[in-house]
Amino acid sequence: MPTDSSAERRLLRHTLATLAYRASKVLRQTPPDFGAFRAAPGSRAAGEILAHLGDLFDWALTMTRGEPVYREQAATTWAEDSARFFACLQELDALLTEDQALTCSAEGLFQGPIADALTHVGQLAFMRRLAGEPVRGESYFRADIATGRVGAEQAAPRFEFD
């Protein structure tokens, strides 16, 4: 059974909070038809990428429980898939506060579902710009990102720019 340290868990939890902060900025106030937007023919639609974010964290949860299974769920609505994504983040964050050892490595969680999710949030940000609804840039180093704050509700930006 893999071992994990409190330092690894703290870093994973802060990474989840960072992901939640960045994702909340990209996922809120999207145009009504943004879920159907595609960067190019044959590419995933924004709504399909959002559904995939939920899939990634469902997978992460099965990994931490010792029964890793990846399942794809079809995209539903932007609101439902956003809620699913943040609910999965909250569940994983809560699991990382428990004393029970993880049944997978912290490195595996990071290099698999978490890093993939960071990539996809960046894709959605880029797609918003292509769709004419860009997300404002920000000094994320200055952002009020708090470990444990992994829901859709996040602190207001401290320093944004165009």
Steps between C-alpha positions, in 0.01 A plus 500: 500500500651837406604729779426868502621783715314794645715728281386315187137529608539873575647555153226294333233692691653835406518385138130411512425846643706660223316295239163598652594869498613495138209282386241715674627801309475317166168326567294795625318750281541302180288583197179291486622292204862462613458131588461424129801709394783310327845640428512298176293241317543162666624644830314465827234757573547711812217311671668168422823625655311610810335156528847346464617706800234325705610165358858570606407561860258208515803297389723664762250403769498137385881505500512615862256225597713227346265417214616720210237513229470764232147560373387760252172678557333690219483876533175629647454872562772752580354555847465128578847408377654795687325388820621142447860616451503713816322228703770251400773748597335549839474125555865444409613790718303359795653157443848654510429637850440151638768300678442188292785424259435549132492184290680678216800728494471876539725526195258288297206719601692808399645378170173337391166665573619823664754599233256400227234723657739796513560454127128488424421810704763678290333367185165637614658839573647506148168392352327787679738741328432336163127530568535873563446475878852506644581453866705786640863427575606498861809487717422158645796532736305777675166316490321414824515124459431312823555131560159342552314758290417277205144598413373725225486796740844655513660821624486803275808556284765726655681613185352445155612649171402495134 
